[in-house]
């Protein structure tokens, strides 16, 4: 992806690929509207199941993006930082990233002019985001290894 003035910080943090619009064209099922929220690939299954009016048991971390009662507090991303596996959390205008190998981390404000790690200025928010990121990471890992379809 090219670095642009609009998303220069996202490019520098390697999260530019997280800006992908989702368009659902289903005029027989939903009325046209614009929904602005952070979504993840794992949200696609519950959203499409809802549109199909199927009521399955959802064993994923995904949520229905069309559910007006659900408030998405954060988006979880896997990425690489300098070739090392890392995980990140987008929450409001903050981005928290943590390198899985070195446990190095940083908090960045995406609406500020400069790209500076501000975790020292926000110790409580950093701790909160770290806990949420760890919870997402370990839950995802657990589901990956244990969410198997039962064979009858």
LINZI-V985763 format. One record per backbone hydrogen bond with DSSP energy under -0.5 kcal/mol. CO is the residue of the C=O (numbers start at 1). NH is the residue of the N-H. If there is no record, write none. Layout:
BEGIN
co=CO nh=NH
co=CO nh=NH
END
This chain:
BEGIN
co=5 nh=8
co=7 nh=11
co=8 nh=12
co=9 nh=13
co=10 nh=15
co=10 nh=16
co=11 nh=14
co=15 nh=18
co=16 nh=19
co=18 nh=20
co=21 nh=23
co=22 nh=24
co=23 nh=25
co=24 nh=26
co=26 nh=29
co=26 nh=30
co=33 nh=35
co=34 nh=36
co=35 nh=37
co=40 nh=43
co=41 nh=44
co=42 nh=46
co=43 nh=47
co=44 nh=48
co=45 nh=49
co=46 nh=50
co=47 nh=51
co=48 nh=52
co=49 nh=54
co=50 nh=53
co=54 nh=56
co=56 nh=58
co=57 nh=59
co=63 nh=65
co=64 nh=67
co=66 nh=68
co=67 nh=70
co=70 nh=72
co=71 nh=73
co=75 nh=90
co=77 nh=88
co=79 nh=86
co=80 nh=82
co=81 nh=84
co=84 nh=81
co=85 nh=100
co=85 nh=101
co=86 nh=79
co=87 nh=98
co=88 nh=77
co=89 nh=91
co=89 nh=96
co=90 nh=75
co=91 nh=94
co=93 nh=110
co=94 nh=91
co=95 nh=108
co=96 nh=89
co=97 nh=106
co=98 nh=87
co=99 nh=103
co=104 nh=99
co=106 nh=97
co=107 nh=118
co=108 nh=95
co=108 nh=110
co=109 nh=112
co=114 nh=116
co=118 nh=121
co=118 nh=122
co=122 nh=126
co=123 nh=127
co=124 nh=128
co=125 nh=129
co=126 nh=130
co=127 nh=131
co=128 nh=132
co=129 nh=133
co=130 nh=134
co=131 nh=135
co=132 nh=136
co=133 nh=137
co=134 nh=138
co=135 nh=139
co=136 nh=140
co=137 nh=141
co=138 nh=142
co=139 nh=143
co=140 nh=144
co=141 nh=145
co=142 nh=146
co=143 nh=147
co=146 nh=148
co=150 nh=152
END
